Amino acid sequence: MKVHPITDHIYALHADIRSDDLFEGIWPIPYGVSLNSYLVKGEKIALLDLVRDWVGAPVELKNQLASVGVALEDIDYVILNHLEPDHTGWLGEFLKINQKALVLATAKGVELVKNFYFEHERVRVVKDGETLDLGSGQVLKFFETPNVHWPETMMTWSESGGVLFSCDGFGAFGALGERVFDDEISEDEHDFFEAESLRYYANIIASFGTFVKRAIDKLSALPIKVVAPSHGIIWRAHPETIIQRYLRYAGYLEGKREKEIAIVWGSMYGNTERGLKHVIEGIEEEKVSYTIHRVPNENVSFVLADVYKSEGVVIAMPTYEYKMFPPMAYVLDIFERKHVVQRKVLRIGSYGWVGGAKKEYEAKMAALKWDSLESVEWAGAPTQEIAEILRERGRELARRVKGA
């Protein structure tokens, strides 16, 4: 990988991570993910956000710094906008190599530096609104943006370059290759990264939509020319695109969702699947768009992305040993953790000798405050009578979604 100049004094450094590892130990990254760091060169030198020792990322960082004449030992400040270990995991090793650099973070961030990396001396708290003058006209300003998505998070602003270093804010999954800027990427690639930014948001940021909106409002007066996140595309041509996208995602938590239906289904022997086909017929009659995901065949990461944006949800699952189909129980647990609340929902499912999923399901959905249609359960295969009930439930759900 090569270094990418943003201005005469600011450079983007990045490593593409392509691995079977799960991001945060949960989320698959089949298309990879970028770890972006940034270099600001004045009379003093600042490195914004680090990497973890993951698929050779520290070697990539060192080589890219060298390509612009900077050794690790030359860096005066390490600015940590966010302390999650994908951005800080190599900090201990870096501080052994560089004996002079000072680590800057928010007060809560400094505590995490001490707890994660046992560094107590070479750390300094920066306050909201504080500036750091690197010389040669390079001034950085710090803005606390808590809970985007950890409580210690801040964003850093380059006053001369108009660059917002936003760490996990405005990020996306997906490796970048040698083209890192929004104006270097094709329309099809933008469609891909939009899908991966939604999945990233739904997986990582979803619980904190209120704080995303607060952060954007706080930064709204800045003349932002470049949005430089720590994962994903660097936005220099149209930084407003990713900001507006994140505002839209944050709005999903408040009810401003797409008039679509996300269908999530699992079936043991095909009887729930047969019933679901009739629900889909009803949805299609009402001409409402839908997405469909089978669990456990598809990872919950992808399921969550479509459910998060959709006003309507269909949960189709059989009873399994008197309770919910276990893969669906896991999915619903993730929905609760990510605050997938107040959707319009239909649950259906077959059972063998006796039902039981309904009771467990209703206890789970109480926390989600779903507006639920009457569930439909049946023994064995769906009869013609059940088929018509299912079609009508599909129509009804679609009508409710359209009227939302």
Secondary structure as GFF3:
##gff-version 3
##sequence-region A 1 404
A	DSSP	beta_strand	4	5	.	.	.	ID=ss1
A	DSSP	beta_strand	10	17	.	.	.	ID=ss2
A	DSSP	beta_strand	22	23	.	.	.	ID=ss3
A	DSSP	beta_strand	27	28	.	.	.	ID=ss4
A	DSSP	beta_strand	33	41	.	.	.	ID=ss5
A	DSSP	beta_strand	45	48	.	.	.	ID=ss6
A	DSSP	alpha_helix	57	67	.	.	.	ID=ss7
A	DSSP	three_ten_helix	72	74	.	.	.	ID=ss8
A	DSSP	beta_strand	77	79	.	.	.	ID=ss9
A	DSSP	alpha_helix	85	88	.	.	.	ID=ss10
A	DSSP	alpha_helix	91	97	.	.	.	ID=ss11
A	DSSP	beta_strand	102	105	.	.	.	ID=ss12
A	DSSP	alpha_helix	107	117	.	.	.	ID=ss13
A	DSSP	beta_strand	123	125	.	.	.	ID=ss14
A	DSSP	beta_strand	131	133	.	.	.	ID=ss15
A	DSSP	beta_strand	139	144	.	.	.	ID=ss16
A	DSSP	beta_strand	154	158	.	.	.	ID=ss17
A	DSSP	beta_strand	163	167	.	.	.	ID=ss18
A	DSSP	three_ten_helix	182	184	.	.	.	ID=ss19
A	DSSP	alpha_helix	187	200	.	.	.	ID=ss20
A	DSSP	pi_helix	201	205	.	.	.	ID=ss21
A	DSSP	three_ten_helix	206	208	.	.	.	ID=ss22
A	DSSP	alpha_helix	209	219	.	.	.	ID=ss23
A	DSSP	beta_strand	226	229	.	.	.	ID=ss24
A	DSSP	alpha_helix	239	252	.	.	.	ID=ss25
A	DSSP	beta_strand	258	265	.	.	.	ID=ss26
A	DSSP	alpha_helix	271	285	.	.	.	ID=ss27
A	DSSP	beta_strand	290	294	.	.	.	ID=ss28
A	DSSP	alpha_helix	300	309	.	.	.	ID=ss29
A	DSSP	beta_strand	310	316	.	.	.	ID=ss30
A	DSSP	beta_strand	319	320	.	.	.	ID=ss31
A	DSSP	beta_strand	323	324	.	.	.	ID=ss32
A	DSSP	alpha_helix	326	337	.	.	.	ID=ss33
A	DSSP	beta_strand	344	351	.	.	.	ID=ss34
A	DSSP	alpha_helix	357	366	.	.	.	ID=ss35
A	DSSP	beta_strand	371	372	.	.	.	ID=ss36
A	DSSP	beta_strand	376	379	.	.	.	ID=ss37
A	DSSP	alpha_helix	384	402	.	.	.	ID=ss38
###
